[in-house]
Amino acid sequence: MTRTVTASGAGGGSGTTLSPSTQNWVTGTFGTGQLMTFGGAGTYSFVIPTGTTSIRVRVFGGGGSGGNNTGYSGGAGGGFALGTFTVTAGSIHTVTVGAGGYSSSTGGTSSFGSLISATGGTGGSTNTGQKTGGTGAGGTVNYKGGDAQGNYSGGGGVACIFGPGNPGTYSGSTLPTGYNSLGRMGGAGGGLGKNGTFYTSDVRGVHLGTFGFKMYGAIGQVSGSQEPSQFAFAPAAIPQCVDMLGTGPGGTADQGRGDGINGGGGSGNATRPGRGGWPGGGGGSGGASGYGVGADGCVIVEY
């Protein structure tokens, strides 16, 4: 059977025929293998195609914006949910794609009618308490985005099919409360938050995304906090299929422009905090508005 993919870009539109995604190696091909991607913030309508009785939907909430002050927190990552639903051909469903946060605001909720939804990550409007990631609801899989906390904080990564988003770190490379004993979470990487000096290896792993890894040993051996001597890889930065969305690394530039990639959180920075990576990455905090923005969410319908 010849398979096609119809995609709606940012702002909507009638869609464009693209090459199909054929290697969803975790969730597998669903139905006829066709899908519709809603990738920009806004409200759309989806008409169930003729002959379709079941759909699979995945939703990513929008990422929260980092605070526009170095004393504020980064934005948290958007939540994720995936579910399969029985539908009636010809019925019309409202699709909402949550907007990424801007200037300290919280990311928007993404949803497919009343069936499934994922809330956005909390914005870093203050440094009072921990900024929590968005949550998925209504699916057979429901995961939480990565949290953010503290000054010069990096944004949290979006959740994905592989698990909750990783948190952003802050000031002295510290993880948000409750994360220190949990290790990596499975979703996109959180942004680096660091006030000067090199970052240290004990928390660097949370920035590498779902499949990133570090290499130690004779070649990569280091001592102390000389992190740049190590080798770090994040092969999930470029998604090969929809299962790979939300698996990328967070921004890791030390006091530089570290944008998140493929759902990763942006880094914290005094003058130019990193942006969250699409879909649903939280932005880093810093002293400039319009930079540490959260990424828009996403809704994907397979049928």
Secondary structure, 3 states (H helix, E strand, C coil): CCCCEEEEECCEEEEEEECCCCCCCCCCCCCCCCEEEECCCEEEEEECCCCCCEEEEEEECCCCCCCCCCCCCCCCCCCEEEEEEECCCCCEEEEEECCCCCCCCCCCCEEECCCEEECCCCCCCCCCCCECCCEEECCCEEEECCCECCCCCCCCCCCECCECCCCCCECECECCCCCCCCCCCCCCCCCCCECCCCCCHHHHHHHCCCCCEEECCCCCCCCCCCHHHCEEECHHHCCCCHHHCCCCCCCCCCCCCCCCCCCCCCCCECCCCCCCCCCCCCCCCECCCCCCCCCCCEEEEEC
